[in-house]
């Protein structure tokens, strides 16, 4: 998946309004990043990459780029 498409789909999955996600975006600094957002990321990763993430794994990351690394960088193209 292209990185731009990933960022767009992730923004939609998280229902973020007026937030332009980048790989450097710190998710923990976004007010609406909460337990529901974590669950949405888990579902998103499973649906789009067949990657099973846990809430515990997501507590170890802060940036969108960290999430991409958890999913596996081999899944992304420029």
N, CA, C and O atoms as a Tripos MOL2 file, in Angstrom:
@<TRIPOS>MOLECULE
protein
  312   311    78     0     0
PROTEIN
NO_CHARGES

@<TRIPOS>ATOM
      1 N           0.8560   -1.1700    0.0000 N.3       1 UNK1
      2 CA          0.0000    0.0000    0.0000 C.3       1 UNK1
      3 C           0.9050    1.2370    0.0000 C.2       1 UNK1
      4 O           1.9210    1.2810    0.6940 O.2       1 UNK1
      5 N           0.5230    2.2080   -0.7700 N.am      2 UNK2
      6 CA          1.2830    3.4680   -0.7790 C.3       2 UNK2
      7 C           1.0900    4.1840    0.5570 C.2       2 UNK2
      8 O           0.0160    4.1360    1.1570 O.2       2 UNK2
      9 N           2.1460    4.8450    1.0040 N.am      3 UNK3
     10 CA          2.0970    5.5440    2.2890 C.3       3 UNK3
     11 C           0.9840    6.5880    2.3270 C.2       3 UNK3
     12 O           0.3050    6.7410    3.3420 O.2       3 UNK3
     13 N           0.7970    7.3060    1.2170 N.am      4 UNK4
     14 CA         -0.2430    8.3340    1.1760 C.3       4 UNK4
     15 C          -1.6320    7.7190    1.3770 C.2       4 UNK4
     16 O          -2.4720    8.2730    2.0850 O.2       4 UNK4
     17 N          -1.8550    6.5620    0.7420 N.am      5 UNK5
     18 CA         -3.1410    5.8800    0.8900 C.3       5 UNK5
     19 C          -3.3290    5.4010    2.3300 C.2       5 UNK5
     20 O          -4.4160    5.5160    2.8960 O.2       5 UNK5
     21 N          -2.2620    4.8650    2.9120 N.am      6 UNK6
     22 CA         -2.3090    4.4280    4.3030 C.3       6 UNK6
     23 C          -2.7040    5.5780    5.2230 C.2       6 UNK6
     24 O          -3.5780    5.4250    6.0770 O.2       6 UNK6
     25 N          -2.0640    6.7160    5.0490 N.am      7 UNK7
     26 CA         -2.3450    7.8680    5.9040 C.3       7 UNK7
     27 C          -3.7920    8.3400    5.7380 C.2       7 UNK7
     28 O          -4.4460    8.7010    6.7170 O.2       7 UNK7
     29 N          -4.2860    8.3370    4.5040 N.am      8 UNK8
     30 CA         -5.6730    8.7420    4.2480 C.3       8 UNK8
     31 C          -6.6550    7.7620    4.8790 C.2       8 UNK8
     32 O          -7.6090    8.1740    5.5380 O.2       8 UNK8
     33 N          -6.4220    6.4630    4.6780 N.am      9 UNK9
     34 CA         -7.3190    5.4500    5.2270 C.3       9 UNK9
     35 C          -7.2780    5.4240    6.7550 C.2       9 UNK9
     36 O          -8.3050    5.2260    7.4040 O.2       9 UNK9
     37 N          -6.0990    5.6240    7.3220 N.am     10 UNK10
     38 CA         -5.9770    5.6630    8.7780 C.3      10 UNK10
     39 C          -6.7320    6.8620    9.3430 C.2      10 UNK10
     40 O          -7.4210    6.7430   10.3570 O.2      10 UNK10
     41 N          -6.6050    8.0050    8.6960 N.am     11 UNK11
     42 CA         -7.3370    9.1990    9.1280 C.3      11 UNK11
     43 C          -8.8390    8.9390    9.1160 C.2      11 UNK11
     44 O          -9.5490    9.3230   10.0460 O.2      11 UNK11
     45 N          -9.3200    8.2880    8.0620 N.am     12 UNK12
     46 CA        -10.7450    7.9480    7.9720 C.3      12 UNK12
     47 C         -11.1480    6.9600    9.0620 C.2      12 UNK12
     48 O         -12.1840    7.1300    9.7040 O.2      12 UNK12
     49 N         -10.3350    5.9360    9.2700 N.am     13 UNK13
     50 CA        -10.6570    4.9160   10.2740 C.3      13 UNK13
     51 C         -10.7350    5.5230   11.6740 C.2      13 UNK13
     52 O         -11.5600    5.1170   12.4920 O.2      13 UNK13
     53 N          -9.8740    6.4930   11.9350 N.am     14 UNK14
     54 CA         -9.8530    7.1300   13.2520 C.3      14 UNK14
     55 C         -10.8620    8.2690   13.3710 C.2      14 UNK14
     56 O         -11.0590    8.8360   14.4460 O.2      14 UNK14
     57 N         -11.4970    8.5890   12.2450 N.am     15 UNK15
     58 CA        -12.4860    9.6680   12.2000 C.3      15 UNK15
     59 C         -11.9180   10.9820   12.7230 C.2      15 UNK15
     60 O         -12.5990   11.7380   13.4160 O.2      15 UNK15
     61 N         -10.6450   11.2400   12.3760 N.am     16 UNK16
     62 CA        -10.0100   12.4930   12.7580 C.3      16 UNK16
     63 C         -10.4790   13.5840   11.8050 C.2      16 UNK16
     64 O         -10.4530   13.4110   10.5860 O.2      16 UNK16
     65 N         -10.8980   14.6830   12.3560 N.am     17 UNK17
     66 CA        -11.3260   15.8290   11.5700 C.3      17 UNK17
     67 C         -10.2110   16.8750   11.5770 C.2      17 UNK17
     68 O          -9.6340   17.1770   12.6210 O.2      17 UNK17
     69 N          -9.9240   17.4090   10.4200 N.am     18 UNK18
     70 CA         -8.9470   18.4920   10.2900 C.3      18 UNK18
     71 C          -7.5560   18.1320   10.8110 C.2      18 UNK18
     72 O          -6.8320   18.9960   11.3050 O.2      18 UNK18
     73 N          -7.1900   16.8660   10.7010 N.am     19 UNK19
     74 CA         -5.8500   16.4420   11.1030 C.3      19 UNK19
     75 C          -5.1790   15.8170    9.8920 C.2      19 UNK19
     76 O          -5.7050   14.8800    9.2910 O.2      19 UNK19
     77 N          -4.0220   16.3360    9.5420 N.am     20 UNK20
     78 CA         -3.2570   15.8400    8.4100 C.3      20 UNK20
     79 C          -2.1770   14.9010    8.9490 C.2      20 UNK20
     80 O          -1.0880   15.3430    9.3140 O.2      20 UNK20
     81 N          -2.4850   13.6090    8.9960 N.am     21 UNK21
     82 CA         -1.5300   12.6510    9.5320 C.3      21 UNK21
     83 C          -0.3080   12.5340    8.6350 C.2      21 UNK21
     84 O          -0.4140   12.4950    7.4090 O.2      21 UNK21
     85 N           0.8390   12.4800    9.2670 N.am     22 UNK22
     86 CA          2.1210   12.2440    8.6170 C.3      22 UNK22
     87 C           2.8100   11.1350    9.4040 C.2      22 UNK22
     88 O           2.3740   10.7950   10.5040 O.2      22 UNK22
     89 N           3.8740   10.5720    8.8570 N.am     23 UNK23
     90 CA          4.5610    9.5090    9.5860 C.3      23 UNK23
     91 C           5.1560   10.0190   10.8960 C.2      23 UNK23
     92 O           5.3660    9.2420   11.8280 O.2      23 UNK23
     93 N           5.4220   11.3010   10.9680 N.am     24 UNK24
     94 CA          6.0070   11.8860   12.1880 C.3      24 UNK24
     95 C           4.9550   12.3340   13.2020 C.2      24 UNK24
     96 O           5.3090   12.7670   14.2990 O.2      24 UNK24
     97 N           3.6710   12.2390   12.8600 N.am     25 UNK25
     98 CA          2.6050   12.6840   13.7580 C.3      25 UNK25
     99 C           2.6240   11.8770   15.0450 C.2      25 UNK25
    100 O           2.6370   10.6470   15.0130 O.2      25 UNK25
    101 N           2.6260   12.5690   16.1730 N.am     26 UNK26
    102 CA          2.5710   11.9330   17.4910 C.3      26 UNK26
    103 C           1.0970   11.7280   17.8440 C.2      26 UNK26
    104 O           0.3830   12.6770   18.1700 O.2      26 UNK26
    105 N           0.6630   10.4830   17.7730 N.am     27 UNK27
    106 CA         -0.7410   10.1670   18.0380 C.3      27 UNK27
    107 C          -1.1600   10.5420   19.4510 C.2      27 UNK27
    108 O          -2.3030   10.9380   19.6750 O.2      27 UNK27
    109 N          -0.2520   10.4220   20.3960 N.am     28 UNK28
    110 CA         -0.5950   10.6850   21.7980 C.3      28 UNK28
    111 C          -0.8780   12.1640   22.0610 C.2      28 UNK28
    112 O          -1.4310   12.5140   23.1040 O.2      28 UNK28
    113 N          -0.5060   13.0250   21.1250 N.am     29 UNK29
    114 CA         -0.7540   14.4610   21.2760 C.3      29 UNK29
    115 C          -2.1060   14.8750   20.6930 C.2      29 UNK29
    116 O          -2.5140   16.0280   20.8290 O.2      29 UNK29
    117 N          -2.8000   13.9390   20.0470 N.am     30 UNK30
    118 CA         -4.0970   14.2340   19.4430 C.3      30 UNK30
    119 C          -5.1800   13.9950   20.4860 C.2      30 UNK30
    120 O          -5.2860   12.9040   21.0470 O.2      30 UNK30
    121 N          -5.9730   15.0130   20.7370 N.am     31 UNK31
    122 CA         -6.9900   14.9550   21.7880 C.3      31 UNK31
    123 C          -7.9380   13.7730   21.6390 C.2      31 UNK31
    124 O          -8.3200   13.1560   22.6340 O.2      31 UNK31
    125 N          -8.3220   13.4520   20.4050 N.am     32 UNK32
    126 CA         -9.2940   12.3730   20.1910 C.3      32 UNK32
    127 C          -8.6490   10.9860   20.1010 C.2      32 UNK32
    128 O          -9.3320   10.0080   19.7950 O.2      32 UNK32
    129 N          -7.3430   10.8930   20.3630 N.am     33 UNK33
    130 CA         -6.6780    9.5840   20.4040 C.3      33 UNK33
    131 C          -6.9310    8.9750   21.7790 C.2      33 UNK33
    132 O          -6.3240    9.3690   22.7750 O.2      33 UNK33
    133 N          -7.8320    8.0160   21.8070 N.am     34 UNK34
    134 CA         -8.2490    7.3960   23.0630 C.3      34 UNK34
    135 C          -8.3990    5.8940   22.8700 C.2      34 UNK34
    136 O          -7.9350    5.3530   21.8670 O.2      34 UNK34
    137 N          -9.0360    5.2180   23.8090 N.am     35 UNK35
    138 CA         -9.1840    3.7680   23.7320 C.3      35 UNK35
    139 C          -9.9970    3.3460   22.5080 C.2      35 UNK35
    140 O          -9.7570    2.2780   21.9440 O.2      35 UNK35
    141 N         -10.9460    4.1690   22.0980 N.am     36 UNK36
    142 CA        -11.7200    3.8570   20.8920 C.3      36 UNK36
    143 C         -10.8250    3.9600   19.6540 C.2      36 UNK36
    144 O         -10.9680    3.1690   18.7220 O.2      36 UNK36
    145 N          -9.9270    4.9050   19.6380 N.am     37 UNK37
    146 CA         -8.9920    5.0410   18.5240 C.3      37 UNK37
    147 C          -8.0610    3.8300   18.4700 C.2      37 UNK37
    148 O          -7.7490    3.3320   17.3880 O.2      37 UNK37
    149 N          -7.6240    3.3610   19.6250 N.am     38 UNK38
    150 CA         -6.7730    2.1700   19.6790 C.3      38 UNK38
    151 C          -7.5160    0.9770   19.0920 C.2      38 UNK38
    152 O          -6.9460    0.2150   18.3120 O.2      38 UNK38
    153 N          -8.7680    0.8120   19.4550 N.am     39 UNK39
    154 CA         -9.5660   -0.2940   18.9180 C.3      39 UNK39
    155 C          -9.7410   -0.1430   17.4040 C.2      39 UNK39
    156 O          -9.7180   -1.1350   16.6750 O.2      39 UNK39
    157 N          -9.9140    1.0890   16.9340 N.am     40 UNK40
    158 CA        -10.0610    1.3330   15.5000 C.3      40 UNK40
    159 C          -8.7690    0.9680   14.7600 C.2      40 UNK40
    160 O          -8.8230    0.4200   13.6580 O.2      40 UNK40
    161 N          -7.6230    1.2640   15.3530 N.am     41 UNK41
    162 CA         -6.3380    0.9100   14.7400 C.3      41 UNK41
    163 C          -6.1810   -0.6010   14.6760 C.2      41 UNK41
    164 O          -5.7140   -1.1350   13.6690 O.2      41 UNK41
    165 N          -6.5640   -1.2890   15.7370 N.am     42 UNK42
    166 CA         -6.4730   -2.7480   15.7520 C.3      42 UNK42
    167 C          -7.3150   -3.3370   14.6200 C.2      42 UNK42
    168 O          -6.8550   -4.2190   13.8960 O.2      42 UNK42
    169 N          -8.5450   -2.8490   14.4680 N.am     43 UNK43
    170 CA         -9.4240   -3.3320   13.4060 C.3      43 UNK43
    171 C          -8.8720   -2.9610   12.0290 C.2      43 UNK43
    172 O          -8.9190   -3.7690   11.1010 O.2      43 UNK43
    173 N          -8.3520   -1.7460   11.8960 N.am     44 UNK44
    174 CA         -7.7830   -1.2660   10.6400 C.3      44 UNK44
    175 C          -6.6070   -2.1400   10.1930 C.2      44 UNK44
    176 O          -6.5330   -2.5360    9.0300 O.2      44 UNK44
    177 N          -5.7030   -2.4360   11.1050 N.am     45 UNK45
    178 CA         -4.5290   -3.2510   10.7770 C.3      45 UNK45
    179 C          -4.9370   -4.6650   10.3780 C.2      45 UNK45
    180 O          -4.3710   -5.2430    9.4500 O.2      45 UNK45
    181 N          -5.9090   -5.2100   11.0750 N.am     46 UNK46
    182 CA         -6.3790   -6.5510   10.7580 C.3      46 UNK46
    183 C          -7.0580   -6.5810    9.3910 C.2      46 UNK46
    184 O          -6.7920   -7.4690    8.5810 O.2      46 UNK46
    185 N          -7.9270   -5.6190    9.1390 N.am     47 UNK47
    186 CA         -8.6860   -5.5770    7.8920 C.3      47 UNK47
    187 C          -7.8120   -5.2980    6.6700 C.2      47 UNK47
    188 O          -8.0000   -5.9140    5.6210 O.2      47 UNK47
    189 N          -6.8740   -4.3900    6.8000 N.am     48 UNK48
    190 CA         -6.0790   -3.9700    5.6460 C.3      48 UNK48
    191 C          -4.7710   -4.7300    5.4570 C.2      48 UNK48
    192 O          -4.2420   -4.7830    4.3470 O.2      48 UNK48
    193 N          -4.2450   -5.3200    6.5300 N.am     49 UNK49
    194 CA         -2.9410   -5.9700    6.4450 C.3      49 UNK49
    195 C          -2.9260   -7.3770    7.0210 C.2      49 UNK49
    196 O          -1.8820   -8.0290    7.0320 O.2      49 UNK49
    197 N          -4.0720   -7.8520    7.5010 N.am     50 UNK50
    198 CA         -4.1430   -9.1570    8.1700 C.3      50 UNK50
    199 C          -3.1080   -9.2380    9.2920 C.2      50 UNK50
    200 O          -2.5180  -10.2900    9.5370 O.2      50 UNK50
    201 N          -2.9010   -8.1160    9.9600 N.am     51 UNK51
    202 CA         -1.9300   -8.0130   11.0580 C.3      51 UNK51
    203 C          -2.7040   -7.8550   12.3590 C.2      51 UNK51
    204 O          -3.4970   -6.9260   12.5080 O.2      51 UNK51
    205 N          -2.4760   -8.7450   13.2800 N.am     52 UNK52
    206 CA         -3.1490   -8.6830   14.5660 C.3      52 UNK52
    207 C          -2.2820   -7.9370   15.5690 C.2      52 UNK52
    208 O          -1.2240   -8.4060   15.9870 O.2      52 UNK52
    209 N          -2.7620   -6.7770   15.9310 N.am     53 UNK53
    210 CA         -2.0800   -5.9670   16.9360 C.3      53 UNK53
    211 C          -2.8680   -6.0370   18.2350 C.2      53 UNK53
    212 O          -4.0670   -6.3180   18.2380 O.2      53 UNK53
    213 N          -2.1800   -5.7800   19.3270 N.am     54 UNK54
    214 CA         -2.8450   -5.7420   20.6230 C.3      54 UNK54
    215 C          -2.8030   -4.3240   21.1770 C.2      54 UNK54
    216 O          -1.9710   -3.5060   20.7850 O.2      54 UNK54
    217 N          -3.7090   -4.0580   22.0840 N.am     55 UNK55
    218 CA         -3.7170   -2.7450   22.7330 C.3      55 UNK55
    219 C          -2.3880   -2.5160   23.4570 C.2      55 UNK55
    220 O          -1.8860   -1.3930   23.4960 O.2      55 UNK55
    221 N          -1.8300   -3.5660   24.0200 N.am     56 UNK56
    222 CA         -0.5510   -3.4350   24.7210 C.3      56 UNK56
    223 C           0.5600   -3.0030   23.7600 C.2      56 UNK56
    224 O           1.3970   -2.1710   24.1110 O.2      56 UNK56
    225 N           0.5680   -3.5640   22.5550 N.am     57 UNK57
    226 CA          1.5660   -3.1520   21.5640 C.3      57 UNK57
    227 C           1.4100   -1.6710   21.2260 C.2      57 UNK57
    228 O           2.3980   -0.9570   21.0580 O.2      57 UNK57
    229 N           0.1750   -1.2230   21.1300 N.am     58 UNK58
    230 CA         -0.0650    0.1690   20.7520 C.3      58 UNK58
    231 C           0.2980    1.1440   21.8560 C.2      58 UNK58
    232 O           0.4810    2.3310   21.5880 O.2      58 UNK58
    233 N           0.4080    0.6720   23.0960 N.am     59 UNK59
    234 CA          0.8430    1.5670   24.1730 C.3      59 UNK59
    235 C           2.3440    1.8410   24.0940 C.2      59 UNK59
    236 O           2.8480    2.7460   24.7580 O.2      59 UNK59
    237 N           3.0540    1.0590   23.2830 N.am     60 UNK60
    238 CA          4.5020    1.2280   23.1700 C.3      60 UNK60
    239 C           4.8960    2.1750   22.0460 C.2      60 UNK60
    240 O           6.0800    2.4580   21.8640 O.2      60 UNK60
    241 N           3.9160    2.6700   21.2860 N.am     61 UNK61
    242 CA          4.2260    3.5580   20.1670 C.3      61 UNK61
    243 C           3.6620    4.9490   20.4100 C.2      61 UNK61
    244 O           2.7520    5.1360   21.2170 O.2      61 UNK61
    245 N           4.2150    5.9120   19.7050 N.am     62 UNK62
    246 CA          3.6720    7.2670   19.7720 C.3      62 UNK62
    247 C           3.3980    7.8070   18.3690 C.2      62 UNK62
    248 O           2.3590    8.4260   18.1410 O.2      62 UNK62
    249 N           4.3070    7.5830   17.4370 N.am     63 UNK63
    250 CA          4.1810    8.1680   16.0960 C.3      63 UNK63
    251 C           3.4780    7.2310   15.1190 C.2      63 UNK63
    252 O           3.4440    6.0170   15.3190 O.2      63 UNK63
    253 N           2.9230    7.8070   14.0710 N.am     64 UNK64
    254 CA          2.3150    7.0170   12.9970 C.3      64 UNK64
    255 C           3.3710    6.1070   12.3680 C.2      64 UNK64
    256 O           3.0750    4.9690   12.0060 O.2      64 UNK64
    257 N           4.5930    6.6030   12.2380 N.am     65 UNK65
    258 CA          5.6810    5.7920   11.7050 C.3      65 UNK65
    259 C           5.9470    4.5520   12.5470 C.2      65 UNK65
    260 O           6.2930    3.4960   12.0170 O.2      65 UNK65
    261 N           5.7850    4.6830   13.8600 N.am     66 UNK66
    262 CA          5.9440    3.5260   14.7510 C.3      66 UNK66
    263 C           4.8720    2.4820   14.4510 C.2      66 UNK66
    264 O           5.1400    1.2810   14.4680 O.2      66 UNK66
    265 N           3.6630    2.9500   14.1790 N.am     67 UNK67
    266 CA          2.5700    2.0430   13.8240 C.3      67 UNK67
    267 C           2.8940    1.3140   12.5250 C.2      67 UNK67
    268 O           2.6570    0.1130   12.4030 O.2      67 UNK67
    269 N           3.4320    2.0390   11.5690 N.am     68 UNK68
    270 CA          3.8100    1.4210   10.3000 C.3      68 UNK68
    271 C           4.8630    0.3380   10.5170 C.2      68 UNK68
    272 O           4.8200   -0.7100    9.8720 O.2      68 UNK68
    273 N           5.7990    0.5840   11.4160 N.am     69 UNK69
    274 CA          6.8240   -0.4200   11.7240 C.3      69 UNK69
    275 C           6.2160   -1.6520   12.3710 C.2      69 UNK69
    276 O           6.6260   -2.7760   12.0820 O.2      69 UNK69
    277 N           5.2350   -1.4440   13.2480 N.am     70 UNK70
    278 CA          4.5340   -2.5870   13.8550 C.3      70 UNK70
    279 C           3.8210   -3.4200   12.7980 C.2      70 UNK70
    280 O           3.8450   -4.6500   12.8430 O.2      70 UNK70
    281 N           3.1980   -2.7520   11.8640 N.am     71 UNK71
    282 CA          2.4780   -3.4410   10.7900 C.3      71 UNK71
    283 C           3.4620   -4.1530    9.8780 C.2      71 UNK71
    284 O           3.1860   -5.2440    9.3780 O.2      71 UNK71
    285 N           4.6060   -3.5290    9.6670 N.am     72 UNK72
    286 CA          5.6460   -4.1100    8.8060 C.3      72 UNK72
    287 C           5.9170   -3.2000    7.6180 C.2      72 UNK72
    288 O           5.0520   -3.0330    6.7580 O.2      72 UNK72
    289 N           7.0870   -2.6190    7.5590 N.am     73 UNK73
    290 CA          7.4300   -1.6550    6.5200 C.3      73 UNK73
    291 C           7.3810   -2.2660    5.1220 C.2      73 UNK73
    292 O           7.2470   -1.5480    4.1310 O.2      73 UNK73
    293 N           7.4880   -3.5850    5.0460 N.am     74 UNK74
    294 CA          7.4280   -4.2460    3.7330 C.3      74 UNK74
    295 C           6.0450   -4.0980    3.0900 C.2      74 UNK74
    296 O           5.8830   -4.3730    1.9010 O.2      74 UNK74
    297 N           5.0640   -3.6720    3.8580 N.am     75 UNK75
    298 CA          3.7040   -3.4820    3.3490 C.3      75 UNK75
    299 C           3.4940   -2.1120    2.6990 C.2      75 UNK75
    300 O           2.4190   -1.8410    2.1620 O.2      75 UNK75
    301 N           4.5120   -1.2460    2.7420 N.am     76 UNK76
    302 CA          4.3620    0.1200    2.2810 C.3      76 UNK76
    303 C           5.3180    0.4520    1.1430 C.2      76 UNK76
    304 O           6.4610   -0.0030    1.1020 O.2      76 UNK76
    305 N           4.8100    1.2550    0.2270 N.am     77 UNK77
    306 CA          5.6340    1.7720   -0.8690 C.3      77 UNK77
    307 C           5.5320    3.2900   -0.8700 C.2      77 UNK77
    308 O           4.6180    3.8610   -0.2750 O.2      77 UNK77
    309 N           6.4620    3.9280   -1.5330 N.am     78 UNK78
    310 CA          6.4350    5.3940   -1.6290 C.3      78 UNK78
    311 C           5.4560    5.7680   -2.6630 C.2      78 UNK78
    312 O           5.2570    6.9540   -2.9240 O.2      78 UNK78
@<TRIPOS>BOND
     1     1     2 1
     2     2     3 1
     3     3     4 2
     4     3     5 am
     5     5     6 1
     6     6     7 1
     7     7     8 2
     8     7     9 am
     9     9    10 1
    10    10    11 1
    11    11    12 2
    12    11    13 am
    13    13    14 1
    14    14    15 1
    15    15    16 2
    16    15    17 am
    17    17    18 1
    18    18    19 1
    19    19    20 2
    20    19    21 am
    21    21    22 1
    22    22    23 1
    23    23    24 2
    24    23    25 am
    25    25    26 1
    26    26    27 1
    27    27    28 2
    28    27    29 am
    29    29    30 1
    30    30    31 1
    31    31    32 2
    32    31    33 am
    33    33    34 1
    34    34    35 1
    35    35    36 2
    36    35    37 am
    37    37    38 1
    38    38    39 1
    39    39    40 2
    40    39    41 am
    41    41    42 1
    42    42    43 1
    43    43    44 2
    44    43    45 am
    45    45    46 1
    46    46    47 1
    47    47    48 2
    48    47    49 am
    49    49    50 1
    50    50    51 1
    51    51    52 2
    52    51    53 am
    53    53    54 1
    54    54    55 1
    55    55    56 2
    56    55    57 am
    57    57    58 1
    58    58    59 1
    59    59    60 2
    60    59    61 am
    61    61    62 1
    62    62    63 1
    63    63    64 2
    64    63    65 am
    65    65    66 1
    66    66    67 1
    67    67    68 2
    68    67    69 am
    69    69    70 1
    70    70    71 1
    71    71    72 2
    72    71    73 am
    73    73    74 1
    74    74    75 1
    75    75    76 2
    76    75    77 am
    77    77    78 1
    78    78    79 1
    79    79    80 2
    80    79    81 am
    81    81    82 1
    82    82    83 1
    83    83    84 2
    84    83    85 am
    85    85    86 1
    86    86    87 1
    87    87    88 2
    88    87    89 am
    89    89    90 1
    90    90    91 1
    91    91    92 2
    92    91    93 am
    93    93    94 1
    94    94    95 1
    95    95    96 2
    96    95    97 am
    97    97    98 1
    98    98    99 1
    99    99   100 2
   100    99   101 am
   101   101   102 1
   102   102   103 1
   103   103   104 2
   104   103   105 am
   105   105   106 1
   106   106   107 1
   107   107   108 2
   108   107   109 am
   109   109   110 1
   110   110   111 1
   111   111   112 2
   112   111   113 am
   113   113   114 1
   114   114   115 1
   115   115   116 2
   116   115   117 am
   117   117   118 1
   118   118   119 1
   119   119   120 2
   120   119   121 am
   121   121   122 1
   122   122   123 1
   123   123   124 2
   124   123   125 am
   125   125   126 1
   126   126   127 1
   127   127   128 2
   128   127   129 am
   129   129   130 1
   130   130   131 1
   131   131   132 2
   132   131   133 am
   133   133   134 1
   134   134   135 1
   135   135   136 2
   136   135   137 am
   137   137   138 1
   138   138   139 1
   139   139   140 2
   140   139   141 am
   141   141   142 1
   142   142   143 1
   143   143   144 2
   144   143   145 am
   145   145   146 1
   146   146   147 1
   147   147   148 2
   148   147   149 am
   149   149   150 1
   150   150   151 1
   151   151   152 2
   152   151   153 am
   153   153   154 1
   154   154   155 1
   155   155   156 2
   156   155   157 am
   157   157   158 1
   158   158   159 1
   159   159   160 2
   160   159   161 am
   161   161   162 1
   162   162   163 1
   163   163   164 2
   164   163   165 am
   165   165   166 1
   166   166   167 1
   167   167   168 2
   168   167   169 am
   169   169   170 1
   170   170   171 1
   171   171   172 2
   172   171   173 am
   173   173   174 1
   174   174   175 1
   175   175   176 2
   176   175   177 am
   177   177   178 1
   178   178   179 1
   179   179   180 2
   180   179   181 am
   181   181   182 1
   182   182   183 1
   183   183   184 2
   184   183   185 am
   185   185   186 1
   186   186   187 1
   187   187   188 2
   188   187   189 am
   189   189   190 1
   190   190   191 1
   191   191   192 2
   192   191   193 am
   193   193   194 1
   194   194   195 1
   195   195   196 2
   196   195   197 am
   197   197   198 1
   198   198   199 1
   199   199   200 2
   200   199   201 am
   201   201   202 1
   202   202   203 1
   203   203   204 2
   204   203   205 am
   205   205   206 1
   206   206   207 1
   207   207   208 2
   208   207   209 am
   209   209   210 1
   210   210   211 1
   211   211   212 2
   212   211   213 am
   213   213   214 1
   214   214   215 1
   215   215   216 2
   216   215   217 am
   217   217   218 1
   218   218   219 1
   219   219   220 2
   220   219   221 am
   221   221   222 1
   222   222   223 1
   223   223   224 2
   224   223   225 am
   225   225   226 1
   226   226   227 1
   227   227   228 2
   228   227   229 am
   229   229   230 1
   230   230   231 1
   231   231   232 2
   232   231   233 am
   233   233   234 1
   234   234   235 1
   235   235   236 2
   236   235   237 am
   237   237   238 1
   238   238   239 1
   239   239   240 2
   240   239   241 am
   241   241   242 1
   242   242   243 1
   243   243   244 2
   244   243   245 am
   245   245   246 1
   246   246   247 1
   247   247   248 2
   248   247   249 am
   249   249   250 1
   250   250   251 1
   251   251   252 2
   252   251   253 am
   253   253   254 1
   254   254   255 1
   255   255   256 2
   256   255   257 am
   257   257   258 1
   258   258   259 1
   259   259   260 2
   260   259   261 am
   261   261   262 1
   262   262   263 1
   263   263   264 2
   264   263   265 am
   265   265   266 1
   266   266   267 1
   267   267   268 2
   268   267   269 am
   269   269   270 1
   270   270   271 1
   271   271   272 2
   272   271   273 am
   273   273   274 1
   274   274   275 1
   275   275   276 2
   276   275   277 am
   277   277   278 1
   278   278   279 1
   279   279   280 2
   280   279   281 am
   281   281   282 1
   282   282   283 1
   283   283   284 2
   284   283   285 am
   285   285   286 1
   286   286   287 1
   287   287   288 2
   288   287   289 am
   289   289   290 1
   290   290   291 1
   291   291   292 2
   292   291   293 am
   293   293   294 1
   294   294   295 1
   295   295   296 2
   296   295   297 am
   297   297   298 1
   298   298   299 1
   299   299   300 2
   300   299   301 am
   301   301   302 1
   302   302   303 1
   303   303   304 2
   304   303   305 am
   305   305   306 1
   306   306   307 1
   307   307   308 2
   308   307   309 am
   309   309   310 1
   310   310   311 1
   311   311   312 2
@<TRIPOS>SUBSTRUCTURE
     1 UNK1         2 RESIDUE 1 A UNK
     2 UNK2         6 RESIDUE 1 A UNK
     3 UNK3        10 RESIDUE 1 A UNK
     4 UNK4        14 RESIDUE 1 A UNK
     5 UNK5        18 RESIDUE 1 A UNK
     6 UNK6        22 RESIDUE 1 A UNK
     7 UNK7        26 RESIDUE 1 A UNK
     8 UNK8        30 RESIDUE 1 A UNK
     9 UNK9        34 RESIDUE 1 A UNK
    10 UNK10       38 RESIDUE 1 A UNK
    11 UNK11       42 RESIDUE 1 A UNK
    12 UNK12       46 RESIDUE 1 A UNK
    13 UNK13       50 RESIDUE 1 A UNK
    14 UNK14       54 RESIDUE 1 A UNK
    15 UNK15       58 RESIDUE 1 A UNK
    16 UNK16       62 RESIDUE 1 A UNK
    17 UNK17       66 RESIDUE 1 A UNK
    18 UNK18       70 RESIDUE 1 A UNK
    19 UNK19       74 RESIDUE 1 A UNK
    20 UNK20       78 RESIDUE 1 A UNK
    21 UNK21       82 RESIDUE 1 A UNK
    22 UNK22       86 RESIDUE 1 A UNK
    23 UNK23       90 RESIDUE 1 A UNK
    24 UNK24       94 RESIDUE 1 A UNK
    25 UNK25       98 RESIDUE 1 A UNK
    26 UNK26      102 RESIDUE 1 A UNK
    27 UNK27      106 RESIDUE 1 A UNK
    28 UNK28      110 RESIDUE 1 A UNK
    29 UNK29      114 RESIDUE 1 A UNK
    30 UNK30      118 RESIDUE 1 A UNK
    31 UNK31      122 RESIDUE 1 A UNK
    32 UNK32      126 RESIDUE 1 A UNK
    33 UNK33      130 RESIDUE 1 A UNK
    34 UNK34      134 RESIDUE 1 A UNK
    35 UNK35      138 RESIDUE 1 A UNK
    36 UNK36      142 RESIDUE 1 A UNK
    37 UNK37      146 RESIDUE 1 A UNK
    38 UNK38      150 RESIDUE 1 A UNK
    39 UNK39      154 RESIDUE 1 A UNK
    40 UNK40      158 RESIDUE 1 A UNK
    41 UNK41      162 RESIDUE 1 A UNK
    42 UNK42      166 RESIDUE 1 A UNK
    43 UNK43      170 RESIDUE 1 A UNK
    44 UNK44      174 RESIDUE 1 A UNK
    45 UNK45      178 RESIDUE 1 A UNK
    46 UNK46      182 RESIDUE 1 A UNK
    47 UNK47      186 RESIDUE 1 A UNK
    48 UNK48      190 RESIDUE 1 A UNK
    49 UNK49      194 RESIDUE 1 A UNK
    50 UNK50      198 RESIDUE 1 A UNK
    51 UNK51      202 RESIDUE 1 A UNK
    52 UNK52      206 RESIDUE 1 A UNK
    53 UNK53      210 RESIDUE 1 A UNK
    54 UNK54      214 RESIDUE 1 A UNK
    55 UNK55      218 RESIDUE 1 A UNK
    56 UNK56      222 RESIDUE 1 A UNK
    57 UNK57      226 RESIDUE 1 A UNK
    58 UNK58      230 RESIDUE 1 A UNK
    59 UNK59      234 RESIDUE 1 A UNK
    60 UNK60      238 RESIDUE 1 A UNK
    61 UNK61      242 RESIDUE 1 A UNK
    62 UNK62      246 RESIDUE 1 A UNK
    63 UNK63      250 RESIDUE 1 A UNK
    64 UNK64      254 RESIDUE 1 A UNK
    65 UNK65      258 RESIDUE 1 A UNK
    66 UNK66      262 RESIDUE 1 A UNK
    67 UNK67      266 RESIDUE 1 A UNK
    68 UNK68      270 RESIDUE 1 A UNK
    69 UNK69      274 RESIDUE 1 A UNK
    70 UNK70      278 RESIDUE 1 A UNK
    71 UNK71      282 RESIDUE 1 A UNK
    72 UNK72      286 RESIDUE 1 A UNK
    73 UNK73      290 RESIDUE 1 A UNK
    74 UNK74      294 RESIDUE 1 A UNK
    75 UNK75      298 RESIDUE 1 A UNK
    76 UNK76      302 RESIDUE 1 A UNK
    77 UNK77      306 RESIDUE 1 A UNK
    78 UNK78      310 RESIDUE 1 A UNK
